[in-house]
């Protein structure tokens, strides 16, 4: 009788504050790819605030002992039956959106991010805090071979969601963009906006984040609730702090748009119609992404030279990475380095 190969992985055991150690290291069987799926040997996996929300219970787990992680870069180790889109050795990315029905009115109209039957990596199915992961080939992204895995990983959620948030914010050409919170997604979005001629204003509570914003080219950087010196044409709230919503709305110029980029946010306080929404200020949310968003972001990031600033942890440091993220000790993007496959044949 053959013995299944094993792999190291992290699972959310009992959701709770990071101090209670909700993330637990385990050994598991390497998963088998089903029809239409890829088995991926993980090179790197970004650590997202959504992973923190799942570990701490802000997002209710969809099944017990889930492996988090949805910013996965790796190589195809094996393909399931009937899988022709990728071959063994190909570099691929696994992102948050994992599946949609393809038949509802949202899918048929190009808004698959709103599909009621959508599923997600690291929530509905195991993700990349492990040595191997499985993904439907139709939802995997082809990635370049000549970019380090650690640099690519943050693009697969922080980059994609930031890009969608930028689209939702409807920033006019050369307009003034405000970013509230300056973590993994915001610092990538800032680079996209600056490369397209935006004037950048950043409000953040973290001193290291404010330093990074200055370094990247922000014309103004202030505290989380500080009013910018000029009215904004558009703004994005990345921080999961509902109290920033009225702050950001008040900072908008006439006709400005505010996009909320998080999957989880604390309660938004009561607002005044006249002070916050009148004069055709728009308030919009961001829900997941479409595969088209992902393809467009990856092309743009390469063309515009978007570079993730990363703090790298080994796979066995996943718990520490989440703790650092929770405490605001991560500048830019946290990434788990799982395996070095750079010298393998493609």
C-alpha positions as CSV (number, residue, x, y, z in Angstrom):
1,X,0.0,0.0,0.0
2,X,1.5,3.3,-1.1
3,X,2.0,6.1,1.5
4,X,0.7,9.6,0.7
5,X,3.4,12.3,0.8
6,X,3.0,14.8,3.7
7,X,3.5,18.5,3.9
8,X,3.8,21.3,6.5
9,X,0.8,23.6,6.8
10,X,-0.8,26.1,9.1
11,X,-4.5,25.9,10.1
12,X,-6.9,28.2,11.9
13,X,-7.8,26.0,14.9
14,X,-9.9,28.1,17.3
15,X,-10.4,31.7,16.0
16,X,-9.6,34.4,18.5
17,X,-7.1,37.2,19.2
18,X,-3.6,36.6,17.9
19,X,-2.3,36.4,21.5
20,X,-4.4,33.2,21.9
21,X,-2.5,31.5,19.0
22,X,-5.4,30.7,16.7
23,X,-2.9,29.6,14.0
24,X,-1.5,26.1,14.5
25,X,1.2,24.2,12.6
26,X,0.2,20.7,11.4
27,X,1.4,18.0,9.0
28,X,-1.1,17.0,6.3
29,X,-1.3,14.8,3.3
30,X,-0.4,16.6,0.0
31,X,-3.8,17.2,-1.7
32,X,-4.7,15.5,-4.9
33,X,-5.8,17.7,-7.8
34,X,-9.3,16.8,-9.1
35,X,-10.5,17.2,-12.7
36,X,-9.8,20.8,-13.9
37,X,-7.4,21.5,-11.0
38,X,-3.7,22.1,-10.4
39,X,-1.5,20.9,-7.6
40,X,0.9,23.8,-6.9
41,X,4.2,23.6,-5.0
42,X,4.2,26.9,-3.1
43,X,7.2,29.3,-3.5
44,X,5.7,32.2,-1.5
45,X,2.4,33.4,0.0
46,X,1.5,36.9,1.0
47,X,0.0,37.5,4.4
48,X,-3.2,39.5,4.1
49,X,-5.3,41.3,6.7
50,X,-8.1,39.0,5.6
51,X,-6.0,36.1,6.9
52,X,-5.9,38.0,10.2
53,X,-9.6,38.6,10.2
54,X,-10.2,34.8,9.6
55,X,-7.8,33.8,12.4
56,X,-9.3,36.3,14.9
57,X,-12.9,35.4,14.0
58,X,-13.9,38.7,12.4
59,X,-14.8,36.5,9.4
60,X,-16.6,33.3,10.3
61,X,-14.7,30.2,9.1
62,X,-16.5,28.3,6.4
63,X,-15.0,25.1,7.6
64,X,-12.9,23.9,10.5
65,X,-9.1,24.1,10.4
66,X,-8.8,26.1,7.2
67,X,-5.4,26.7,5.8
68,X,-5.3,30.5,5.2
69,X,-3.4,32.3,2.4
70,X,-4.6,33.6,-0.9
71,X,-1.6,35.4,-2.4
72,X,0.2,32.2,-3.6
73,X,3.0,32.0,-6.1
74,X,4.3,28.5,-7.1
75,X,4.9,25.9,-9.8
76,X,2.5,23.4,-11.1
77,X,3.5,20.0,-9.7
78,X,0.7,18.0,-11.2
79,X,-2.5,18.5,-13.2
80,X,-5.8,16.9,-12.6
81,X,-7.7,15.0,-15.4
82,X,-8.8,17.1,-18.3
83,X,-6.6,20.1,-17.3
84,X,-4.9,21.6,-20.4
85,X,-4.5,25.3,-19.6
86,X,-1.2,24.8,-17.6
87,X,1.5,22.2,-17.7
88,X,3.9,20.8,-15.1
89,X,6.5,23.4,-14.1
90,X,4.5,26.5,-15.1
91,X,4.6,29.5,-12.8
92,X,1.2,30.3,-11.5
93,X,-0.6,32.5,-9.0
94,X,-3.5,31.6,-6.8
95,X,-5.7,34.6,-5.7
96,X,-8.7,35.2,-3.4
97,X,-11.4,34.5,-6.0
98,X,-11.5,30.7,-6.4
99,X,-14.8,29.9,-8.1
100,X,-18.1,31.3,-9.5
101,X,-21.2,29.7,-10.9
102,X,-20.8,31.2,-14.4
103,X,-24.5,31.3,-14.9
104,X,-26.1,34.0,-12.6
105,X,-26.9,37.4,-13.9
106,X,-23.8,38.8,-12.2
107,X,-21.5,36.3,-13.9
108,X,-23.1,36.8,-17.3
109,X,-22.8,40.6,-17.0
110,X,-19.0,40.5,-16.2
111,X,-19.5,41.1,-12.5
112,X,-18.5,37.6,-11.2
113,X,-17.2,39.2,-8.0
114,X,-20.9,39.6,-7.0
115,X,-21.8,35.9,-7.8
116,X,-23.8,34.5,-4.9
117,X,-22.1,31.2,-5.3
118,X,-18.6,32.5,-5.3
119,X,-15.9,30.7,-3.3
120,X,-12.6,31.9,-1.9
121,X,-9.1,30.6,-1.4
122,X,-8.1,30.3,2.3
123,X,-11.8,30.5,3.4
124,X,-13.9,28.0,1.4
125,X,-10.9,25.9,0.5
126,X,-7.3,25.6,1.8
127,X,-4.8,28.2,0.8
128,X,-1.1,28.9,0.6
129,X,0.1,28.8,4.3
130,X,1.4,25.4,3.3
131,X,4.0,23.6,1.1
132,X,1.3,22.7,-1.5
133,X,-2.0,24.0,-2.6
134,X,-4.7,23.1,-5.1
135,X,-6.5,25.6,-7.4
136,X,-9.0,25.3,-10.2
137,X,-7.0,26.0,-13.4
138,X,-9.6,28.4,-14.6
139,X,-8.9,30.7,-11.7
140,X,-5.1,30.5,-11.7
141,X,-3.0,33.3,-13.2
142,X,0.0,32.8,-15.5
143,X,3.0,34.5,-13.8
144,X,6.4,35.6,-15.2
145,X,9.5,33.4,-14.5
146,X,11.9,36.4,-14.2
147,X,10.4,38.1,-11.2
148,X,11.1,36.8,-7.6
149,X,8.1,35.0,-6.0
150,X,8.3,37.2,-3.0
151,X,7.8,40.3,-5.2
152,X,4.8,38.7,-7.0
153,X,2.9,37.4,-4.1
154,X,1.4,40.7,-2.8
155,X,0.1,41.5,-6.2
156,X,-2.3,38.6,-6.0
157,X,-4.6,40.2,-3.5
158,X,-3.2,43.5,-2.2
159,X,-2.5,44.6,-5.7
160,X,-5.7,43.3,-7.3
161,X,-8.0,44.7,-4.6
162,X,-6.2,48.0,-4.6
163,X,-6.6,48.2,-8.4
164,X,-10.3,47.5,-8.2
165,X,-10.6,50.1,-5.4
166,X,-8.9,52.6,-7.6
167,X,-11.3,51.9,-10.4
168,X,-14.3,52.2,-8.0
169,X,-12.9,55.5,-6.7
170,X,-13.2,57.0,-10.2
171,X,-10.1,59.2,-9.9
172,X,-10.0,61.7,-12.7
173,X,-6.7,62.1,-14.7
174,X,-4.2,64.0,-12.7
175,X,-6.6,64.2,-9.7
176,X,-5.9,64.3,-6.0
177,X,-6.2,60.9,-4.4
178,X,-6.4,60.3,-0.6
179,X,-5.4,56.9,0.9
180,X,-6.5,56.1,4.5
181,X,-4.2,53.4,5.9
182,X,-1.0,52.6,4.1
183,X,-0.4,48.9,4.4
184,X,0.1,46.2,1.8
185,X,-2.7,47.2,-0.6
186,X,-2.4,50.9,-0.3
187,X,1.3,51.1,-1.0
188,X,0.8,49.2,-4.3
189,X,-2.2,51.3,-5.2
190,X,-0.2,54.4,-4.6
191,X,2.4,53.4,-7.1
192,X,-0.3,52.7,-9.7
193,X,-2.0,56.1,-9.2
194,X,1.3,58.0,-9.2
195,X,2.4,56.3,-12.4
196,X,-0.8,57.6,-14.0
197,X,-0.2,61.2,-12.9
198,X,-2.2,61.4,-9.6
199,X,-1.4,63.7,-6.7
200,X,-1.2,61.5,-3.6
201,X,-2.3,62.4,-0.1
202,X,-1.8,59.7,2.7
203,X,-3.4,59.5,6.1
204,X,-2.0,56.8,8.4
205,X,-1.4,56.2,12.1
206,X,1.9,54.3,11.6
207,X,5.1,56.3,11.4
208,X,6.9,53.7,9.3
209,X,3.9,53.7,6.9
210,X,4.1,57.5,6.7
211,X,7.8,57.3,5.9
212,X,7.1,54.9,3.1
213,X,4.4,57.2,1.7
214,X,6.9,60.1,1.6
215,X,9.5,57.8,-0.1
216,X,7.0,56.8,-2.8
217,X,6.1,60.4,-3.6
218,X,3.1,61.5,-1.6
219,X,2.8,65.3,-1.6
220,X,1.2,65.3,1.9
221,X,1.3,62.7,4.7
222,X,-0.6,63.1,8.0
223,X,-2.2,61.2,10.8
224,X,-5.1,58.8,10.4
225,X,-7.8,61.5,10.9
226,X,-5.9,64.6,9.9
227,X,-7.6,66.7,7.2
228,X,-5.6,67.0,4.0
229,X,-4.6,70.5,3.0
230,X,-6.6,70.4,-0.3
231,X,-10.0,68.8,-1.1
232,X,-9.7,65.4,-2.7
233,X,-11.1,64.2,-6.0
234,X,-11.2,60.6,-4.8
235,X,-10.2,58.6,-1.7
236,X,-9.9,55.0,-0.6
237,X,-10.2,53.7,2.9
238,X,-8.0,50.7,3.3
239,X,-7.9,50.6,7.1
240,X,-10.7,48.4,8.7
241,X,-11.8,51.4,10.7
242,X,-15.4,52.6,10.2
243,X,-14.7,55.8,12.0
244,X,-12.5,56.9,9.1
245,X,-15.5,56.9,6.7
246,X,-16.9,60.3,7.7
247,X,-13.4,61.7,8.0
248,X,-12.6,60.7,4.4
249,X,-16.0,61.8,3.1
250,X,-15.5,65.2,4.6
251,X,-12.1,65.5,2.9
252,X,-13.7,65.0,-0.6
253,X,-14.3,67.9,-3.0
254,X,-17.6,68.4,-4.7
255,X,-18.4,65.3,-6.8
256,X,-15.7,63.2,-5.2
257,X,-15.9,59.5,-4.7
258,X,-14.9,57.4,-1.6
259,X,-14.2,53.7,-2.0
260,X,-14.1,51.3,0.9
261,X,-11.6,48.5,0.1
262,X,-11.9,46.1,3.1
263,X,-13.8,42.8,3.4
264,X,-14.3,43.7,7.1
265,X,-14.8,47.0,8.8
266,X,-15.8,48.2,12.2
267,X,-19.1,50.0,12.5
268,X,-19.5,53.3,10.6
269,X,-20.6,56.1,13.0
270,X,-23.7,58.3,12.2
271,X,-23.0,60.9,9.6
272,X,-24.6,64.2,8.6
273,X,-26.0,64.3,5.1
274,X,-25.0,67.9,4.6
275,X,-21.5,67.6,5.9
276,X,-20.6,64.2,4.4
277,X,-22.7,63.3,1.4
278,X,-24.2,66.4,-0.1
279,X,-22.7,68.0,-3.2
280,X,-22.8,64.7,-5.0
281,X,-20.1,62.9,-3.0
282,X,-20.3,59.2,-3.7
283,X,-19.7,56.3,-1.2
284,X,-18.9,53.0,-2.8
285,X,-17.7,49.6,-1.6
286,X,-15.4,47.0,-3.1
287,X,-16.4,43.3,-3.1
288,X,-13.7,40.8,-4.1
289,X,-12.5,41.1,-7.7
290,X,-13.1,39.6,-11.2
291,X,-10.5,37.6,-13.0
292,X,-10.3,40.4,-15.5
293,X,-9.2,42.7,-12.7
294,X,-6.4,40.3,-11.9
295,X,-5.2,40.0,-15.4
296,X,-5.2,43.8,-15.9
297,X,-3.4,44.5,-12.6
298,X,-0.6,42.0,-13.3
299,X,0.0,43.5,-16.8
300,X,0.0,47.0,-15.4
301,X,2.2,46.2,-12.5
302,X,4.9,44.8,-14.8
303,X,4.6,47.7,-17.3
304,X,4.6,50.4,-14.7
305,X,7.3,48.9,-12.5
306,X,5.1,48.5,-9.4
307,X,7.3,47.1,-6.6
308,X,6.1,45.6,-3.4
309,X,8.0,46.5,-0.2
310,X,8.1,43.3,1.7
311,X,8.8,41.9,5.1
312,X,9.7,38.2,4.6
313,X,9.1,35.4,7.0
314,X,9.8,31.6,6.7
315,X,6.8,29.3,6.6
316,X,7.3,28.4,10.3
317,X,7.0,32.1,11.1
318,X,3.4,32.4,9.9
319,X,2.1,33.0,13.4
320,X,4.6,35.7,14.0
321,X,3.7,37.4,10.7
322,X,0.1,37.6,11.7
323,X,1.0,39.0,15.1
324,X,3.2,41.6,13.5
325,X,0.4,42.5,11.1
326,X,-2.0,42.9,14.0
327,X,0.4,45.1,15.9
328,X,1.2,47.3,12.9
329,X,4.8,46.2,12.8
330,X,4.8,45.3,9.0
331,X,5.8,48.0,6.5
332,X,4.4,47.2,3.1
333,X,3.6,43.5,2.6
334,X,4.3,40.5,4.8
335,X,5.2,37.4,2.7
336,X,5.9,33.8,3.7
337,X,8.9,32.3,1.8
338,X,8.0,28.7,1.5
339,X,10.3,27.1,-1.1
340,X,13.0,28.3,-3.5
341,X,12.1,26.9,-6.9
342,X,14.0,29.5,-8.9
343,X,16.5,27.1,-10.2
344,X,14.0,24.5,-11.4
345,X,13.3,23.9,-15.0
346,X,10.0,25.5,-16.1
